[in-house]
Protein backbone atom coordinates (compact mmCIF):
# COMPACT_ATOMS: atom_id res chain seq x y z
CA UNK A 1 0.00 0.00 0.00
CA UNK A 2 1.18 3.57 -0.63
CA UNK A 3 2.19 5.83 2.25
CA UNK A 4 -0.65 7.66 4.08
CA UNK A 5 -2.08 10.77 2.45
CA UNK A 6 -2.55 14.03 4.36
CA UNK A 7 -5.33 16.34 3.17
CA UNK A 8 -5.98 19.65 4.96
CA UNK A 9 -9.18 20.88 3.31
CA UNK A 10 -10.01 23.64 5.80
CA UNK A 11 -7.31 26.16 6.65
CA UNK A 12 -7.41 27.83 10.05
CA UNK A 13 -7.87 31.62 9.90
CA UNK A 14 -5.95 32.66 13.01
CA UNK A 15 -7.24 36.24 12.91
CA UNK A 16 -10.86 35.14 12.65
CA UNK A 17 -10.40 32.63 15.47
CA UNK A 18 -8.96 35.31 17.75
CA UNK A 19 -11.91 37.60 16.94
CA UNK A 20 -14.42 34.85 17.77
CA UNK A 21 -12.67 33.98 21.04
CA UNK A 22 -12.57 37.63 22.13
CA UNK A 23 -16.24 38.13 21.24
CA UNK A 24 -17.16 35.08 23.36
CA UNK A 25 -15.45 36.66 26.36
CA UNK A 26 -17.45 39.86 25.85
CA UNK A 27 -20.83 38.13 25.52
CA UNK A 28 -23.34 38.65 28.38
CA UNK A 29 -22.55 35.07 29.42
CA UNK A 30 -18.82 34.75 28.81
CA UNK A 31 -17.57 31.47 27.37
CA UNK A 32 -14.48 29.78 26.00
CA UNK A 33 -14.83 27.17 23.26
CA UNK A 34 -13.93 23.60 24.38
CA UNK A 35 -11.34 23.31 21.59
CA UNK A 36 -9.08 25.50 23.76
CA UNK A 37 -8.75 22.63 26.22
CA UNK A 38 -6.38 20.89 23.85
CA UNK A 39 -2.98 22.46 23.60
CA UNK A 40 -0.11 20.08 24.33
CA UNK A 41 -0.43 20.38 28.11
CA UNK A 42 -4.22 20.11 27.94
CA UNK A 43 -4.01 16.91 25.91
CA UNK A 44 -1.61 15.40 28.46
CA UNK A 45 -3.91 16.41 31.30
CA UNK A 46 -6.88 14.80 29.58
CA UNK A 47 -4.92 11.56 29.19
CA UNK A 48 -4.33 11.71 32.95
CA UNK A 49 -8.06 12.29 33.56
CA UNK A 50 -8.93 9.06 31.74
CA UNK A 51 -6.85 7.14 34.29
CA UNK A 52 -8.59 8.63 37.33
CA UNK A 53 -10.84 6.33 39.40
CA UNK A 54 -13.70 8.86 39.18
CA UNK A 55 -13.60 9.08 35.38
CA UNK A 56 -15.57 6.03 34.25
CA UNK A 57 -16.29 6.68 30.49
CA UNK A 58 -12.97 5.53 29.02
CA UNK A 59 -12.90 2.27 30.99
CA UNK A 60 -16.59 1.56 30.46
CA UNK A 61 -16.27 2.06 26.70
CA UNK A 62 -13.13 -0.10 26.50
CA UNK A 63 -14.93 -2.94 28.29
CA UNK A 64 -17.82 -2.71 25.85
CA UNK A 65 -15.53 -2.97 22.83
CA UNK A 66 -13.70 -5.88 24.45
CA UNK A 67 -16.87 -7.81 25.28
CA UNK A 68 -19.05 -6.94 22.31
CA UNK A 69 -16.66 -5.89 19.54
CA UNK A 70 -17.25 -9.09 17.58
CA UNK A 71 -21.02 -8.64 17.78
CA UNK A 72 -20.66 -5.01 16.67
CA UNK A 73 -18.54 -6.05 13.69
CA UNK A 74 -21.07 -8.69 12.69
CA UNK A 75 -23.94 -6.19 12.92
CA UNK A 76 -22.00 -3.61 10.90
CA UNK A 77 -21.04 -6.00 8.10
CA UNK A 78 -18.44 -5.41 5.40
CA UNK A 79 -16.72 -2.02 5.65
CA UNK A 80 -15.07 -0.30 2.71
CA UNK A 81 -14.01 2.96 4.38
CA UNK A 82 -13.86 3.68 8.11
CA UNK A 83 -14.14 7.39 8.97
CA UNK A 84 -12.74 8.05 12.45
CA UNK A 85 -14.22 11.37 13.62
CA UNK A 86 -11.91 13.21 16.01
CA UNK A 87 -9.30 10.52 15.53
CA UNK A 88 -6.59 11.89 17.84
CA UNK A 89 -4.21 8.99 18.57
CA UNK A 90 -6.28 6.66 16.33
CA UNK A 91 -5.99 4.02 19.06
CA UNK A 92 -9.70 3.21 19.44
CA UNK A 93 -10.20 2.67 15.73
CA UNK A 94 -7.03 0.58 15.53
CA UNK A 95 -8.39 -1.69 18.23
CA UNK A 96 -11.31 -2.55 15.95
CA UNK A 97 -9.24 -3.17 12.79
CA UNK A 98 -8.90 -6.94 13.41
CA UNK A 99 -12.68 -7.23 13.74
CA UNK A 100 -13.94 -4.74 11.15
CA UNK A 101 -11.10 -5.10 8.62
CA UNK A 102 -11.73 -1.90 6.64
CA UNK A 103 -10.10 -1.57 3.22
CA UNK A 104 -9.56 2.15 3.81
CA UNK A 105 -9.17 4.23 6.98
CA UNK A 106 -9.72 8.01 7.11
CA UNK A 107 -8.62 9.79 10.31
CA UNK A 108 -10.63 13.02 10.56
CA UNK A 109 -9.47 15.81 12.86
CA UNK A 110 -9.34 19.60 12.82
CA UNK A 111 -5.70 19.49 11.73
CA UNK A 112 -3.79 16.71 10.01
CA UNK A 113 -0.87 17.63 12.27
CA UNK A 114 -2.80 16.19 15.21
CA UNK A 115 -2.80 12.73 13.63
CA UNK A 116 0.28 12.71 11.40
CA UNK A 117 2.60 10.64 13.60
CA UNK A 118 -0.19 8.36 14.81
CA UNK A 119 -1.22 7.58 11.24
CA UNK A 120 2.32 6.83 10.12
CA UNK A 121 2.78 4.46 13.05
CA UNK A 122 -0.55 2.82 12.38
CA UNK A 123 0.28 2.33 8.72
CA UNK A 124 3.45 0.45 9.66
CA UNK A 125 1.35 -1.88 11.82
CA UNK A 126 -1.42 -2.33 9.21
CA UNK A 127 0.23 -1.88 5.81
CA UNK A 128 -2.67 -3.48 3.92
CA UNK A 129 -5.11 -0.72 4.91
CA UNK A 130 -5.09 2.41 2.76
CA UNK A 131 -4.88 5.41 5.09
CA UNK A 132 -5.68 9.12 4.79
CA UNK A 133 -5.65 11.97 7.31
CA UNK A 134 -8.35 14.56 6.63
CA UNK A 135 -8.09 17.99 8.26
CA UNK A 136 -11.54 19.52 8.67
CA UNK A 137 -13.94 20.81 11.32
CA UNK A 138 -16.56 18.05 11.06
CA UNK A 139 -18.66 19.60 13.84
CA UNK A 140 -20.01 22.21 11.43
CA UNK A 141 -19.66 20.49 8.05
CA UNK A 142 -19.15 16.97 6.75
CA UNK A 143 -18.57 17.71 3.07
CA UNK A 144 -16.10 14.95 2.19
CA UNK A 145 -13.80 15.24 -0.83
CA UNK A 146 -14.97 13.32 -3.88
CA UNK A 147 -13.48 9.87 -4.21
CA UNK A 148 -12.45 9.58 -0.56
CA UNK A 149 -15.04 6.95 0.32
CA UNK A 150 -14.77 3.50 -1.23
CA UNK A 151 -17.32 0.78 -0.55
CA UNK A 152 -19.64 0.79 2.46
CA UNK A 153 -18.75 3.60 4.89
CA UNK A 154 -18.57 3.30 8.66
CA UNK A 155 -18.55 6.54 10.63
CA UNK A 156 -16.89 5.99 14.01
CA UNK A 157 -17.41 8.55 16.81
CA UNK A 158 -16.29 7.00 20.10
CA UNK A 159 -15.95 8.55 23.53
CA UNK A 160 -18.64 10.89 24.79
CA UNK A 161 -17.99 13.84 22.46
CA UNK A 162 -21.55 13.70 21.09
CA UNK A 163 -22.51 15.13 24.49
CA UNK A 164 -20.64 18.36 23.78
CA UNK A 165 -23.36 19.25 21.28
CA UNK A 166 -26.72 20.51 22.51
CA UNK A 167 -29.48 18.01 21.61
CA UNK A 168 -30.49 20.16 18.62
CA UNK A 169 -26.87 20.40 17.49
CA UNK A 170 -26.45 16.66 17.99
CA UNK A 171 -29.47 16.00 15.78
CA UNK A 172 -28.07 18.26 13.06
CA UNK A 173 -24.69 16.52 13.33
CA UNK A 174 -26.26 13.05 13.12
CA UNK A 175 -28.23 14.14 10.06
CA UNK A 176 -24.99 15.24 8.39
CA UNK A 177 -23.49 11.83 9.10
CA UNK A 178 -26.63 10.13 7.81
CA UNK A 179 -26.40 12.06 4.55
CA UNK A 180 -22.94 10.57 3.98
CA UNK A 181 -23.71 7.08 5.26
CA UNK A 182 -26.00 5.62 2.58
CA UNK A 183 -25.54 1.88 2.65
CA UNK A 184 -23.19 2.20 5.62
CA UNK A 185 -23.35 2.70 9.37
CA UNK A 186 -22.56 4.90 12.37
CA UNK A 187 -20.95 3.61 15.58
CA UNK A 188 -21.11 6.22 18.36
CA UNK A 189 -20.31 6.35 22.07
CA UNK A 190 -22.84 7.89 24.47
CA UNK A 191 -22.51 8.80 28.15
CA UNK A 192 -25.65 7.92 30.09
CA UNK A 193 -27.70 9.68 32.76
CA UNK A 194 -26.68 8.62 36.26
CA UNK A 195 -26.71 9.97 39.84
CA UNK A 196 -25.46 13.51 40.39
CA UNK A 197 -22.67 12.44 42.75
CA UNK A 198 -21.17 10.07 40.17
CA UNK A 199 -21.26 12.65 37.38
CA UNK A 200 -19.95 15.56 39.40
CA UNK A 201 -17.08 13.46 40.79
CA UNK A 202 -16.10 12.48 37.24
CA UNK A 203 -15.72 16.17 36.35
CA UNK A 204 -14.27 17.35 39.68
CA UNK A 205 -11.88 14.65 40.87
CA UNK A 206 -10.23 14.55 44.27
CA UNK A 207 -6.71 15.05 42.87
CA UNK A 208 -7.72 18.20 41.00
CA UNK A 209 -6.59 16.97 37.58
CA UNK A 210 -9.82 18.07 35.91
CA UNK A 211 -9.51 21.46 37.61
CA UNK A 212 -5.99 21.82 36.16
CA UNK A 213 -7.33 20.76 32.74
CA UNK A 214 -10.04 23.44 32.90
CA UNK A 215 -7.74 26.17 34.25
CA UNK A 216 -5.14 25.43 31.58
CA UNK A 217 -7.60 26.90 29.06
CA UNK A 218 -6.79 30.35 30.41
CA UNK A 219 -3.05 29.88 29.91
CA UNK A 220 -3.72 28.54 26.39
CA UNK A 221 -6.06 31.40 25.57
CA UNK A 222 -3.48 33.94 26.73
CA UNK A 223 -1.17 32.64 24.05
CA UNK A 224 -3.85 32.61 21.36
CA UNK A 225 -5.50 36.02 21.83
CA UNK A 226 -2.91 37.92 23.88
CA UNK A 227 -5.03 38.10 27.04
CA UNK A 228 -3.57 38.38 30.54
CA UNK A 229 -5.65 35.91 32.57
CA UNK A 230 -4.02 35.17 35.93
CA UNK A 231 -4.82 31.49 36.47
CA UNK A 232 -4.44 31.90 40.25
CA UNK A 233 -7.46 34.24 40.26
CA UNK A 234 -9.84 31.55 38.97
CA UNK A 235 -11.26 28.29 40.22
CA UNK A 236 -12.83 25.25 38.56
CA UNK A 237 -16.58 24.60 38.95
CA UNK A 238 -18.44 21.49 37.73
CA UNK A 239 -22.13 20.93 38.34
CA UNK A 240 -24.91 18.72 37.02
CA UNK A 241 -28.11 20.31 35.74
CA UNK A 242 -30.70 17.53 36.17
CA UNK A 243 -33.40 19.36 34.18
CA UNK A 244 -31.14 19.67 31.14
CA UNK A 245 -29.36 16.33 31.74
CA UNK A 246 -25.97 17.94 31.36
CA UNK A 247 -22.73 18.57 33.20
CA UNK A 248 -21.57 22.18 33.07
CA UNK A 249 -17.95 23.19 33.54
CA UNK A 250 -17.12 26.78 34.43
CA UNK A 251 -14.22 28.92 35.53
CA UNK A 252 -15.21 31.22 38.40
CA UNK A 253 -13.45 34.45 39.38
CA UNK A 254 -12.20 34.22 42.97
CA UNK A 255 -12.12 38.03 43.29
CA UNK A 256 -12.91 41.05 41.12
CA UNK A 257 -10.48 40.94 38.21
CA UNK A 258 -9.79 42.82 35.01
CA UNK A 259 -8.70 40.83 31.96
CA UNK A 260 -7.12 42.70 29.05
CA UNK A 261 -6.24 41.73 25.49
CA UNK A 262 -5.19 43.80 22.44
CA UNK A 263 -8.12 46.06 21.62
CA UNK A 264 -10.35 45.05 24.51
CA UNK A 265 -10.88 44.12 28.12
CA UNK A 266 -13.53 42.78 30.50
CA UNK A 267 -14.00 43.21 34.21
CA UNK A 268 -15.28 40.12 36.03
CA UNK A 269 -16.97 40.34 39.40
CA UNK A 270 -16.12 37.92 42.20
CA UNK A 271 -18.11 34.75 41.60
CA UNK A 272 -18.75 35.52 37.90
CA UNK A 273 -18.29 32.50 35.69
CA UNK A 274 -16.99 31.67 32.23
CA UNK A 275 -18.68 28.64 30.64
CA UNK A 276 -16.14 26.18 29.22
CA UNK A 277 -18.13 23.02 28.48
CA UNK A 278 -21.53 21.37 28.35
CA UNK A 279 -21.62 17.58 28.41
CA UNK A 280 -25.10 16.21 27.82
CA UNK A 281 -26.09 12.80 29.15
CA UNK A 282 -28.74 10.58 27.57
CA UNK A 283 -31.07 7.76 28.46
CA UNK A 284 -31.00 4.81 26.07
CA UNK A 285 -34.49 5.60 24.77
CA UNK A 286 -33.73 9.27 24.22
CA UNK A 287 -30.60 8.66 22.19
CA UNK A 288 -32.26 5.96 20.11
CA UNK A 289 -35.01 8.47 19.32
CA UNK A 290 -32.36 10.99 18.28
CA UNK A 291 -30.81 8.47 15.89
CA UNK A 292 -34.17 7.66 14.35
CA UNK A 293 -35.03 11.34 13.97
CA UNK A 294 -31.74 11.73 12.10
CA UNK A 295 -32.77 9.04 9.61
CA UNK A 296 -31.16 5.90 11.02
CA UNK A 297 -34.01 3.41 10.64
CA UNK A 298 -32.26 0.51 12.37
CA UNK A 299 -30.45 0.80 15.68
CA UNK A 300 -28.65 -1.46 18.12
CA UNK A 301 -27.17 -0.68 21.49
CA UNK A 302 -24.62 -2.22 23.83
CA UNK A 303 -24.43 -0.84 27.38
CA UNK A 304 -22.50 -1.87 30.47
CA UNK A 305 -24.07 -3.56 33.48
CA UNK A 306 -23.85 -0.41 35.61
CA UNK A 307 -25.59 1.74 33.03
CA UNK A 308 -22.64 4.11 32.78
CA UNK A 309 -22.03 4.11 29.04
CA UNK A 310 -23.46 2.86 25.76
CA UNK A 311 -22.31 2.29 22.19
CA UNK A 312 -24.99 2.72 19.55
CA UNK A 313 -25.04 1.41 16.01
CA UNK A 314 -27.19 3.27 13.50
CA UNK A 315 -28.01 1.92 10.05
CA UNK A 316 -29.83 3.99 7.39
N, C-alpha and C positions, 0 to 999 in steps of 0.2 A: 504493500500500500504506500502511496505517496506520503510525504510529511504532512502534518496538520496545516490547515489553512487558517489565516487570521483575518477576519473581515470586520472592520470598524465602520458601521454604516451610519452611525449618528455621532457627530463630533460635539464635544462639550464646549459650549460658549461660556468661558470663565467669567466674562463681564456680566452676562445675563444671569448666571448663577449667583454671583455676588449681589446683584440687584434684587433678586427674588428673596435671598436669605435676609437681606437688610429690611425689605418690606415686611417679611414675616415677623421680625422683631418689633416693628412699629405698629403692627395690627392691634386692635383693641384687646384681643387675647393673643399675646405673644407666643410664638412657636418656633421650633427648629426642626427641620425635616429629618426623619430618621436616618437618611443616607449619611448624615454627618456623624453617626456613631462610628463609621468604619474607616478611620485612617489606620495606619499600621498598628498603633497601640490599641485602638478600639477593637480591631479584629483579634488581637491576642487576648484582650480582656474577655471578649465574647467566648473564645475557645475555653478560657478558664471557667466561665459561667456554666458551660455545658457539663463540666465535671463536678459541679457543686451538688451536694445531696438534696438541696431544695429544688433544683431545676430538673424536673422530671421529663420534659418533652423529648430531649435527645435520646435518653435511654429507652423511654417507652416506644418511640418510633423504631429504634434499632431492634428491639425485641420483636416488634410486629413484622419487620422485614425478615428477620431470622426464622420466625415460626411460620409465616404465611407467604413468604416470597415465591415459593413454587406455585402455590394456588393463585397468586396474583398474576404470575407469568402465564399460567394456563388460561386464566380469564381474559388476559390481554390478547393473547394469540401472537401471530407472527408480526414482528416489528421491522419496518424498513429503516426509519429514521427516528432516533430518540432525541427529543429536544429537552435539555436540562435547563430549566428556568432559574436564574440566580445560581449558577453552577458552583461558583467559589472554588473549593478544592477539588471538585468533581468526585469526591470520595463516595457519596451516597449512590450516585449513578453507577460508578464502577463496581460497587458491591452487587448490583443487579445484572451486570453484563453476563455472568455465567448462566443466569436463568432466562433473561430476555433475549440475549444474543442479537442485538441490533446490527444491521449492516453498516449503518452510519450513525455517528454521534455528533450532536451540535451543542456545544456548551455556550449558553446565552448569559451574558452579564453586561453591566453597564459599560465596562471597558474590557477589551481583550487582554489588557495588561494584567487584569485580576486573575486570569486563568491561563496565561501563557505557559508558565512553568509546569503547572499541574497537567495541562493537556499534553505537553511534550513527554512528561513522565508516563502518563497514561498510555500514550501511543506506543512507547517502548514495551509496555506490559501487554498491550492488546494490538499488535501490529496489523491484524486482519480487519480491524474496524476503521473505516474512513472517518476522520475527525476534523471538525471545523470549530473555531471559536468565533462567536458572533457578538460584536459589541453594539448593544442597543438598549434603550430604556423600555423594556417590555411592559412596564406597569401602565404606560399611557398609549402604547401602540404595539401591535404584533404583526406588522407588515413585513413578512419574510421575503428575502431576495428570491427571485425566480430561480428554479432549478435546485434550491437547497434541499428540499424534501424529496426523498426517493422511497417509494413503497408506502406501506401503512405508517402513519406518524403516531408516536407516543409522546405526549407532553407530560413532563415529570416536574412536579412542584412540591418537593418535600419540605419538612420542617413545619413551622406554623406561620409562615410569612403571609398566607392568605388572610390571617387575622389582622394584619396591618392596614388592610383596606376596610373602609366602612362597608356595611352590608350592600349598599347600593353600588359602591365602587367594586366590590367583589363580584357582584352580578355582572357588571359591565366587563370586568376582566374575564370572567368565565365565558361570557358570550364571545369575546375576541378569540379565546382559545378554541371554542366550539367552531367558529367560522374557519379555522385552519385545520380542524381535526376530522374532516369528512373521511369516513372509513377507518378512523384510528381511535385513539383513546386518550384520556387524561388520568394520571395518577397523582393525587394531591394529599398532603398531610394536613390534618385539622386538629387544633387543640380544643378540648371539650370543656363545657361548663362543669365546675366543681366547687367545693366549699371555699368561701372567701379566704380562710386562713391558709389553705394550700396555695391558692393563686398568689396572694400577697407575699407569702414567703418566697415563692419562686422568683419574684421580681424585686425582693428586698432581703437578700440573704444575710445571714448572721455575720459573715466575714466582711461584708461590704464590697464585694467584687462588683455587683450590679450597680451600686452607688458610684464606684470609680468609673465604670463603663459609661454611665449617664453623664457624670461630671466631665469626663474627657471630651464630650462634645464641645464644651466651652473653649477648651484649649485648641481643639481642631478648628472651631469657627474663628477664633482669633487669627489663625494663620490664613484662613480663606478670605475673610472680609476685612481684616485689619482692625478688628474690635479689640477692646482691652478688658474683657471679662477677667475678674479675679476669682479663680475657682474656689478659694477659701471663703468667699462671701456667699456661697450657694450650697444648698443641701438637696439630696435626692429624696423624692417623694413617689411612692407607688401605692395606688389604691384601686380597689375593685368596685366598679359601678354595676350593681346587680341589675338595675333596670335596663341598662344598655348591654349587659353581658360583656363587659370589656374591662381590661386592665388599663389604667392610665398611668403614664410615667411623666413626672414633672421635675423641673428644677425650681427650687423656691429660694428667694432672696432672704438671707439671714438677718439683714439690716438694710436700711435705705442705701441704695447704691446707684451711681451714675455710670452707664456704659457708653463709651464713645467709639465711633468708627469714622473713617474718612467721609465727610459730608453729612454726618448725622449723629444722633445720640438718643438715648432713652433713659429716663429716671425710673427705677423700680422701687416701689415701697417695700418695707419689710413684710414678708409673707406673700408677696406677689409671685406668681408662678409663670414659668415658661413651659408649655406643653412640648414634650419630646416624642411621645409615642402613644398610640392606641393599639391594643391587642385584643381583638374581639374573640370571644369563645362561643362555641356552637353546641347545640344538642345534635344528636345524630339525625333526628327527623328534620330539624331546621336546615342543616347543610344539604341533606338529600333534596329537600324542596328547592334550595338554591340551584343545585345542579340541574334539576329538571326544568326550572324556569329559564336556565341558560341554554336549554336545548339538548341536554344529555338524556336520552329517553330510557337508557338502561344504566342502573347504578349497582355497585356492590360496595360493601364496607367491611373492614376488619378493624376491631377495636380491642384494646387490652382489657384484662379482667377487672382492673380497678376503674375503668372508665375515664382514664386520663387523656387518651389520645386515640385518634382514628386515622386510617388511610382509606380514602375513597377512590373508587374507580368509576369513571364516567365514560359511557359509550354513546355516540350519536345515534 
